[in-house]
C-alpha cells in the first residue's frame, strides 16, 4: 500500500514538473519574432502564374490588401482570439510610424488553404514581408513592438539591397 502511494505521488510530481516546464517554454517562445528556414523563398502577394500561392488564391490584393512600398505586416487572426486584437493595435501603430509599411489582417478560418501552405499553426501569427512579398520573419503569439520594428528593419534592408 505504501509503495502504491509513493508511486502515485511521484507520478503526480513528474506530471506537475513537466507541465510547468512546458508552460515556461511556451511563454518564452510566444510572441518572439524569428526566422524559420522553411519560410525562405515563400512569397505572398506577387505570386507568379501557376505558382503555389497563385493556385491557392494567395494574391494579397484578393485578400483585401496590397504589398507595402517597403514592407508588409501580414497578420493571421481568428474571430475569438483575444491576443489578435492587441497584435492588431501594435501592427497598426508600427505601420503608421514607418513610411511605406502596410498592415494586412487575414481571417485564418476563411483562408485555410493559405494557412496550410504557409504552415500557420496558431493565431495570431505575423509574417513580415519585404517589398517583393518574400517572408523575412515570422512571429507566433503577440509580438512586442520593438521586435516588430527590428524585423521591419531587416525587411526594409533586404528590399533596399535587392533593389
TORKOL-4160 file (C-alpha; in steps of 0.2 Angstrom, whole numbers, padded with zeros to 4 digits, m for minus):
163
<pt num="1" X="0000" Y="0000" Z="0000"/>
<pt num="2" X="0014" Y="0012" Z="0005"/>
<pt num="3" X="0023" Y="0008" Z="m0012"/>
<pt num="4" X="0007" Y="0012" Z="m0022"/>
<pt num="5" X="0005" Y="0029" Z="m0013"/>
<pt num="6" X="0023" Y="0034" Z="m0016"/>
<pt num="7" X="0022" Y="0029" Z="m0034"/>
<pt num="8" X="0006" Y="0039" Z="m0036"/>
<pt num="9" X="0014" Y="0055" Z="m0028"/>
<pt num="10" X="0030" Y="0053" Z="m0039"/>
<pt num="11" X="0019" Y="0052" Z="m0054"/>
<pt num="12" X="0010" Y="0067" Z="m0049"/>
<pt num="13" X="0026" Y="0077" Z="m0046"/>
<pt num="14" X="0033" Y="0072" Z="m0063"/>
<pt num="15" X="0017" Y="0077" Z="m0071"/>
<pt num="16" X="0017" Y="0094" Z="m0062"/>
<pt num="17" X="0036" Y="0097" Z="m0066"/>
<pt num="18" X="0033" Y="0093" Z="m0085"/>
<pt num="19" X="0018" Y="0104" Z="m0086"/>
<pt num="20" X="0027" Y="0118" Z="m0078"/>
<pt num="21" X="0042" Y="0116" Z="m0089"/>
<pt num="22" X="0030" Y="0116" Z="m0105"/>
<pt num="23" X="0022" Y="0132" Z="m0098"/>
<pt num="24" X="0038" Y="0141" Z="m0096"/>
<pt num="25" X="0044" Y="0136" Z="m0113"/>
<pt num="26" X="0028" Y="0141" Z="m0121"/>
<pt num="27" X="0029" Y="0158" Z="m0113"/>
<pt num="28" X="0047" Y="0161" Z="m0118"/>
<pt num="29" X="0043" Y="0157" Z="m0136"/>
<pt num="30" X="0026" Y="0166" Z="m0138"/>
<pt num="31" X="0027" Y="0182" Z="m0147"/>
<pt num="32" X="0046" Y="0180" Z="m0152"/>
<pt num="33" X="0050" Y="0186" Z="m0170"/>
<pt num="34" X="0061" Y="0173" Z="m0178"/>
<pt num="35" X="0067" Y="0166" Z="m0194"/>
<pt num="36" X="0061" Y="0149" Z="m0199"/>
<pt num="37" X="0070" Y="0141" Z="m0213"/>
<pt num="38" X="0055" Y="0134" Z="m0222"/>
<pt num="39" X="0048" Y="0152" Z="m0225"/>
<pt num="40" X="0064" Y="0156" Z="m0235"/>
<pt num="41" X="0058" Y="0160" Z="m0253"/>
<pt num="42" X="0040" Y="0159" Z="m0250"/>
<pt num="43" X="0031" Y="0174" Z="m0257"/>
<pt num="44" X="0014" Y="0181" Z="m0254"/>
<pt num="45" X="0005" Y="0194" Z="m0265"/>
<pt num="46" X="0015" Y="0194" Z="m0281"/>
<pt num="47" X="0014" Y="0175" Z="m0285"/>
<pt num="48" X="0019" Y="0170" Z="m0302"/>
<pt num="49" X="0005" Y="0162" Z="m0313"/>
<pt num="50" X="0004" Y="0144" Z="m0309"/>
<pt num="51" X="0015" Y="0146" Z="m0294"/>
<pt num="52" X="0010" Y="0138" Z="m0277"/>
<pt num="53" X="0002" Y="0153" Z="m0269"/>
<pt num="54" X="m0006" Y="0158" Z="m0286"/>
<pt num="55" X="m0015" Y="0141" Z="m0286"/>
<pt num="56" X="m0021" Y="0145" Z="m0268"/>
<pt num="57" X="m0028" Y="0162" Z="m0272"/>
<pt num="58" X="m0013" Y="0169" Z="m0262"/>
<pt num="59" X="m0014" Y="0186" Z="m0271"/>
<pt num="60" X="m0013" Y="0198" Z="m0257"/>
<pt num="61" X="m0025" Y="0210" Z="m0267"/>
<pt num="62" X="m0038" Y="0197" Z="m0267"/>
<pt num="63" X="m0037" Y="0195" Z="m0248"/>
<pt num="64" X="m0040" Y="0214" Z="m0245"/>
<pt num="65" X="m0023" Y="0222" Z="m0246"/>
<pt num="66" X="m0008" Y="0227" Z="m0256"/>
<pt num="67" X="0010" Y="0225" Z="m0253"/>
<pt num="68" X="0018" Y="0240" Z="m0244"/>
<pt num="69" X="0031" Y="0250" Z="m0254"/>
<pt num="70" X="0045" Y="0245" Z="m0242"/>
<pt num="71" X="0037" Y="0230" Z="m0232"/>
<pt num="72" X="0021" Y="0222" Z="m0226"/>
<pt num="73" X="0015" Y="0216" Z="m0210"/>
<pt num="74" X="0003" Y="0201" Z="m0213"/>
<pt num="75" X="m0007" Y="0196" Z="m0198"/>
<pt num="76" X="m0017" Y="0179" Z="m0197"/>
<pt num="77" X="m0031" Y="0181" Z="m0185"/>
<pt num="78" X="m0047" Y="0172" Z="m0179"/>
<pt num="79" X="m0063" Y="0178" Z="m0173"/>
<pt num="80" X="m0062" Y="0173" Z="m0154"/>
<pt num="81" X="m0043" Y="0177" Z="m0152"/>
<pt num="82" X="m0040" Y="0190" Z="m0138"/>
<pt num="83" X="m0021" Y="0192" Z="m0142"/>
<pt num="84" X="m0026" Y="0195" Z="m0160"/>
<pt num="85" X="m0034" Y="0212" Z="m0155"/>
<pt num="86" X="m0019" Y="0218" Z="m0146"/>
<pt num="87" X="m0007" Y="0212" Z="m0160"/>
<pt num="88" X="m0018" Y="0222" Z="m0172"/>
<pt num="89" X="m0016" Y="0238" Z="m0162"/>
<pt num="90" X="0003" Y="0235" Z="m0161"/>
<pt num="91" X="0005" Y="0232" Z="m0180"/>
<pt num="92" X="m0006" Y="0246" Z="m0185"/>
<pt num="93" X="0004" Y="0258" Z="m0174"/>
<pt num="94" X="0020" Y="0252" Z="m0181"/>
<pt num="95" X="0014" Y="0253" Z="m0199"/>
<pt num="96" X="0009" Y="0271" Z="m0195"/>
<pt num="97" X="0026" Y="0275" Z="m0189"/>
<pt num="98" X="0036" Y="0268" Z="m0203"/>
<pt num="99" X="0034" Y="0275" Z="m0220"/>
<pt num="100" X="0030" Y="0263" Z="m0234"/>
<pt num="101" X="0024" Y="0249" Z="m0222"/>
<pt num="102" X="0006" Y="0242" Z="m0223"/>
<pt num="103" X="m0003" Y="0230" Z="m0211"/>
<pt num="104" X="m0015" Y="0217" Z="m0218"/>
<pt num="105" X="m0025" Y="0206" Z="m0207"/>
<pt num="106" X="m0031" Y="0189" Z="m0214"/>
<pt num="107" X="m0045" Y="0179" Z="m0206"/>
<pt num="108" X="m0036" Y="0162" Z="m0204"/>
<pt num="109" X="m0053" Y="0152" Z="m0204"/>
<pt num="110" X="m0058" Y="0160" Z="m0221"/>
<pt num="111" X="m0042" Y="0156" Z="m0230"/>
<pt num="112" X="m0037" Y="0138" Z="m0224"/>
<pt num="113" X="m0028" Y="0134" Z="m0240"/>
<pt num="114" X="m0016" Y="0148" Z="m0237"/>
<pt num="115" X="m0014" Y="0145" Z="m0219"/>
<pt num="116" X="m0009" Y="0127" Z="m0223"/>
<pt num="117" X="0003" Y="0132" Z="m0237"/>
<pt num="118" X="0012" Y="0144" Z="m0225"/>
<pt num="119" X="0012" Y="0132" Z="m0210"/>
<pt num="120" X="0001" Y="0144" Z="m0199"/>
<pt num="121" X="m0002" Y="0133" Z="m0183"/>
<pt num="122" X="m0010" Y="0146" Z="m0171"/>
<pt num="123" X="m0016" Y="0164" Z="m0171"/>
<pt num="124" X="m0010" Y="0177" Z="m0170"/>
<pt num="125" X="0004" Y="0174" Z="m0182"/>
<pt num="126" X="0013" Y="0188" Z="m0190"/>
<pt num="127" X="0023" Y="0187" Z="m0206"/>
<pt num="128" X="0035" Y="0201" Z="m0211"/>
<pt num="129" X="0036" Y="0203" Z="m0229"/>
<pt num="130" X="0049" Y="0213" Z="m0239"/>
<pt num="131" X="0044" Y="0224" Z="m0254"/>
<pt num="132" X="0044" Y="0209" Z="m0266"/>
<pt num="133" X="0032" Y="0199" Z="m0254"/>
<pt num="134" X="0045" Y="0187" Z="m0248"/>
<pt num="135" X="0043" Y="0181" Z="m0230"/>
<pt num="136" X="0058" Y="0188" Z="m0220"/>
<pt num="137" X="0052" Y="0185" Z="m0202"/>
<pt num="138" X="0038" Y="0176" Z="m0193"/>
<pt num="139" X="0030" Y="0178" Z="m0175"/>
<pt num="140" X="0018" Y="0167" Z="m0166"/>
<pt num="141" X="0008" Y="0175" Z="m0152"/>
<pt num="142" X="0008" Y="0193" Z="m0148"/>
<pt num="143" X="0024" Y="0201" Z="m0153"/>
<pt num="144" X="0032" Y="0216" Z="m0144"/>
<pt num="145" X="0033" Y="0232" Z="m0154"/>
<pt num="146" X="0052" Y="0233" Z="m0153"/>
<pt num="147" X="0053" Y="0216" Z="m0161"/>
<pt num="148" X="0041" Y="0221" Z="m0175"/>
<pt num="149" X="0052" Y="0236" Z="m0178"/>
<pt num="150" X="0068" Y="0226" Z="m0178"/>
<pt num="151" X="0060" Y="0214" Z="m0190"/>
<pt num="152" X="0055" Y="0228" Z="m0202"/>
<pt num="153" X="0072" Y="0235" Z="m0202"/>
<pt num="154" X="0078" Y="0218" Z="m0209"/>
<pt num="155" X="0064" Y="0218" Z="m0222"/>
<pt num="156" X="0067" Y="0236" Z="m0227"/>
<pt num="157" X="0086" Y="0232" Z="m0228"/>
<pt num="158" X="0084" Y="0217" Z="m0238"/>
<pt num="159" X="0072" Y="0226" Z="m0250"/>
<pt num="160" X="0085" Y="0241" Z="m0252"/>
<pt num="161" X="0099" Y="0228" Z="m0255"/>
<pt num="162" X="0089" Y="0219" Z="m0268"/>
<pt num="163" X="0083" Y="0235" Z="m0277"/>
